[in-house]
Amino acid sequence: MTDTRRRVKVYTLNEDRQWDDRGTGHVTSGYVERLKGMSLLVRAESDGSLLLESKINPNTAYQKQQDTLIVWSEAENYDLALSFQEKAGCDEIWEKICQVQGKDPSVDITQDLVDESEEERFDDMSSPGLELPSCELSRLEEIAELVASSLPSPLRREKLALALENEGYIKKLLELFHVCEDLENIEGLHHLYEIIKGIFLLNRTALFEVMFSEECIMDVIGCLEYDPSLSQPRKHREFLTKTAKFKEVIPISDPELKQKIHQTYRVQYIQDMVLPTPSVFEENMLSTLHSFIFFNKVEIVGMLQEDEKFLTDLFAQLTDEATDEEKRQELVNFLKEFCAFSQTLQPQNRDAFFKTLSSMGILPALEVILGMDDAQVRSAATDIFSYLVEYNPSMVREFVMQEAQQNDDDILLINLIIEHMICDTDPELGGAVQLMGLLRTLVDPENMLATANKTEKTEFLGFFYKHCMHVLTAPLLANTTEEKPSKDDFQTAQLLALVLELLTFCVEHHTYHIKNYIINKDILRRVLVLMASKHAFLALCALRFKRKIIGLKDEFYNRYIMKSFLFEPVVKAFLNNGSRYNLMNSAIIEMFEFIRVEDIKSLTAHVIENYWKALEDVDYVQTFKGLKLRFEQQRERQDNPKLDSMRSILRNHRYRRDARTLEDEEEMWFNTDDEDMEDGEAVVPPSDKTKNDEDIMEPISKFMERKKLKETEEKEVLLKTNLSGRQSPSFKLSLSSGTKTNLTSQSSATNLPGSPGSPGSPGSPGSPGSVSKSTSQTAAITTKGGLVGLVDYPDDDEEDDEDEDKEETLPLSKKAKLES
């Protein structure tokens, strides 16, 4: 695998007609049993995995381009390319392909065989080549018709291309172009346009190399100026020679490199501006043109990267204070385009490219550029910085942390980025949005590295919160010194929304760093000032920030919120919004609903104790009444901890509704004998073993005894019910109303659990999650505005008279405790 002759890059053509790099490996050819034929195999040099396994099909057209490329189509709209490191390796594989297809290796394309008519096949066999008309002015129309008629047939296209190559026909056509221009022969020029456009559609690399040569390319562009559908010819040559200027910001000593740059620019211009839109053509007609440009760019980047003197001079002039502003702008624009070209490189080469730029000092150079007043230069520098951050954020983080040891906070690179975000003069803040995205990438722990010796997350976040966070929050703190934002124009609101978006990201992904900063700097109180903004999107950003904090359910945050009464701005905004049903209304209700559903006790008590009077009349949702109920249940548990303990026992062991919870604890309940239950040691802590507790435990013991006796009967009833196709009824909520919060009990003598009308009992092994529609006892908790919560505690099954008599003799107070 060390043979560099067989080292290749594998490319595929995507839907946007761009080449995607699939990896680097070594290519071999051999017989593959599964594919039943000779195949090309490429194994990755990194791990030996199979990058490509392609059978050499006798009917597939393979093209050899630029001595080191082999291109072919596996299927419709699926093109592949192998780019060889050395010409010798490309020749070896090309010979293997031609051997399989029975072709002469001297050709650059194997014949493209498709379904043809019998007549065409006969014509092809009877005439080995295509005879072109003599290249004369009087026969231009005939030549144009021949080219147009050959395009639909792959066989004829191949013959035409070979004829054009062998006879040097393109140069003869371009000589006629000069004659027609001199004679102002518009008809002849129109024919030449059709001929040259048709030659492009032949999709042949060998023809492109002739057409794009230094001596021919401007004449080819000239032919394409005379589109018959236009009343006046275009002036493409005038633009390329007079308007478009090649600026050699650093002298390029290599003439081959300089010629390649000129060629690539002009071919790109032909593709983008001269030729009609690709939708006019057949699918894949210009794939070779795309490939030509792509591989030219790869070659240019490689040649520039190897020229150490060129790059050294580039960065020296960029950072030299004596360099004038116009020259520096040209240097920055060149570096930006250089980085853009690098995106065509495969990952390994791109890695080497950015390492080269880093070693040359690109980050210190960018720091100098970003400190300048020229907005255009700063914009180009921002684009370059984005390439670096997207490629390797760790490299940027390492640089700024080293820089902090030598420079003041004001001139740190990352602080310059934050300042440019804050000071963006664009009314739509386009640059600020881009910079915020880069900052977000830099502070994202997901792309931070962790090694045995150090943790990048700990080091960088410590640096960021010490040296940079105060710069980011400066506009927020400056604008929230009063009860309302001091500046509330649209651009300021947009900027503060960006800052809040980044802070919200930090709350979600950072731990104690952001928590300490928010609590110590009282950031949340300042953010909630923005709830009074006239811009709804900014008020919602502030609310989202608080919602993210509450969503963490962190008691440090909760105590901070309660101590500073930070629900007050939210409640004010809710009341000021009135009865309008909008995003603000829904977002605030959702936040309180989260507190209720998650049962955040400290915040529930704080809200009810301080803001209940303001919220008690809100009855179109049950959120606030539900919060009040939560609060009262908490108070009830605090006042009567024994009752709360009993409820917990009943809830956890008698009436679990989820079948998955019937595990060890519930098995203990069902398998414990009477003596164990009477001791009560498995349920009640030793410190609570008092006479009253034993009295309370007695009926529970009896209940479990009766439950055990009825277990067999219940299973039989459940089995009958299931066989009859009936489903176990589920808990049902019914609305009730009253003037006070109360706990009531209702009894029913019909369909008792365990009876034929009630298939099973809650908590029983056969039906852990079911309860009868009409239970013998329903505990309903009601409030002033209607039912808010409901807990069902079904009574015992129908038992023998002796047990019922014993329960009837219980004191009323004990029964109430049990039934609650």
C-alpha positions, 0 to 999 in steps of 0.5 A: 500500500506504499506504492504512490503510483496507485494512490488516488482520490475518489470523487463523485458528482453531486446534484449541484454538479460539484465534485465531492471528495469521498476519500484517499486510497490505493486502487487495484484491479481484479476479478470480483466473484460477487460482481462476476467480472474485473473490477476497480477497487479502492481501499482507504489509506487510513483504515483499509475500508472499501471506498470504491468497488466498481465493475468494469462494464464493457459498455461504460464510457471511461474518459482519461483526462489531463493524464491523471484523471479517469472519469465515468458514469456508473448510472444516470446522474451518478458520475465518478472520478479517480484522480491519480497522484502519478501519471504512471498509475493512471496509465496502468489502470487505463490499460486494464480498463481498455484491456477489459473493453478491448480498446486501444490504450492510446485513446482518451475515451472508450466507446460509449455504447447505448441502444441504437437503431439497426441502421445506426449500428450498420452505419457505424460498422460500415464507416469506421470514421466520420468525414468532415466537410472541408473547413470553408466559409461556404460550408459553415452551414453544412458543418453546423447541421452535421454537428447538430445531427450528431449530438443525439447519438452517442456513437456519432458524438464519439465519431465527431469528436475523434474527427475534430481532434485528428484533423485539427479542425477547431483551429481551422474553424477559428481562422474562419471566425476571423475572416467572418468578423473582418467581412462582417459576415453575420450569417457565418458568425451565427453558424460558428456560434452553433458549431462551437456550442455543439463542440462544448456539448460533446463533453470531451476533455481533449477538445477542451484542452485545445479550445482553452489553450492560450492561443484559442480561448479568446477566439472561442469566447468571440464565437460565443458572442454571436448568439442568433437569438440576440439582436446585438452580439455580446462583448465578452472579450472586451470585458475580459481584456479591458474591464477584468484586471488580473491583480498580481498582489504578490509577483508569481514567478511560475509561468505555468501557475500564472497561465493556469490562473488565467485559464481557470478564470476564463473557463469559469467565465464561459461557464457562468456568463457565456454559455446558456443556462444548463437547463437548456441542455441535456442532463450531464452534457457539461459534466466535463467542463465542471470537472475541468474547472474543479481540478484546475482549482485543486492544482492552483491551490497545491502550486501556491501552497508549495511556493513558500516564498510567495506565502512568506511575502504575502503575510509579511506585507499583510502585517507590515504597517507600511503597507498602504490601505489599497494594497492591503485590501488587495492582499486580503481579497486574494487570501479570501479567494485562496481560502475559498479555493481550498474548499475543493481540496480533499480533507487531508490536503485541506488539513495541510493547507490550513496548517501551512497558513497557521504556521505562516501567522494567519491569525495574528494577521487577521487580528491586525486587519480586524483592527483597521477602519476599512469596512471592506477589509474587515468584511473580507477578514471576517470571511477568512476567519469563518473558514478557520473557525469552521475548519478547526475551532480548537486551533483558534481557541488555542491561539486566543488563550496564548494571546491572553497571556501577552496582551490586554483584553481590549485587543484580543482577537475574540474581543475584536470579533465581539466588538465588530458584532456589536458595532455592525452598521448594517440595518439588518445586522448581516455581519453581526449574525455571521459573527454570532454564529462563529462565537457560538461555534467557539464556545460550543463544548461539543467540539472541544477536545479532552485529553489525558493532560488537559480539558479544553472545555475547562480552560477555554470557558474559564478564559472566555468568562474572565476575559470576554464575557463582559464585552459580550454583555456590555450592550445589555447592561448599558441598556437595562439600567432603568425599569425600561430599556434606555434605547428601544430602536429596532437595530438595538433590539436586534443586537440585544436579541443576538446577545440573548440568543448566545447567552441562552446557548451558554445557559444550556451548554455551560455549567457553573461558569454561566451560573456564577456569572448570571448570579454574581452579575445579576444578569437575569434581572437585567435581561427581564427589563427587556420584557418591557420592550415595545418589540415583541421579539426582544421580550420573547428572547428575554422570556426564553432566556428565563425559561431556559434557566427554569428548565434546568431545575437548579435550586441555585438558580431558583433561590436567586430568582426568589430572592430577587423577585424575578417573576414580577416582570413576567407577571407584569408582562402577562397582565399588560398583555391582557386577554390577547391570545398571542405568542407572549401569552402562550409562552408565559403560561407554558413557563408556569405550566412547566413549574406545575407539571415538574412540581418545582416546589420552591418556585410554586410556593414563591409564585402563589405566596407573592402573585396569587392575587394577580393571577387568581382570576385567570380561569381560561386555563387551569394552570394557575389554579393547578399551581395553587393546588400544588401549593396547598398540597405542599402545605398540607403535607408540611402540617400533617407529615404522617398523613403524607406518609400514609398517602405515599404508602397507598400511592406507591404500593396499592394503586400503581398504574404503570405495569412496569412498576410492579417489581420488588416493592410491590411483590413485598406487599403481596407476599408479606404474611399477616404477622409481618404486616402487623409489625409494620416494620417494612413501612413505618420508621421505628421512630414513628411506631406509636399507638396511633400509628398502629391503629392506622396500620391495622385496617391496612393489614386487614385490607392486604389480608383480604386482597390476598384472599381475593387474588385468585377470584380476581384473576379468574374474572380478569381472564373471563373479561379479556376473553370476552374482548372487553378492555379494562376501564381507565381512570376518568376525570369528572368536573365538580365545583364548589366554593371551597377546596375540600376533600369529599367521599362518595360511595357506590354499591354498584360494580364493586372492584372484583365483581363481574362488572369490574374486571380487576382491581388496581394494584392487582398483579393481573391488572396493575393499571386499571380501575372500575368505571364506578368505584366504591370510593372516589376522592375528588379535589375541587376548587373555586373555579372547578376541578383541578386535580383528581386522585382515585382511591378505590375502596376494598373489594366486597368482603365477608361480613365479618371483615366489613363489620370490623371496618364499620366499627372503626372510629370515624377519624381513622376511617377518614385517614385511611380513605384519604 
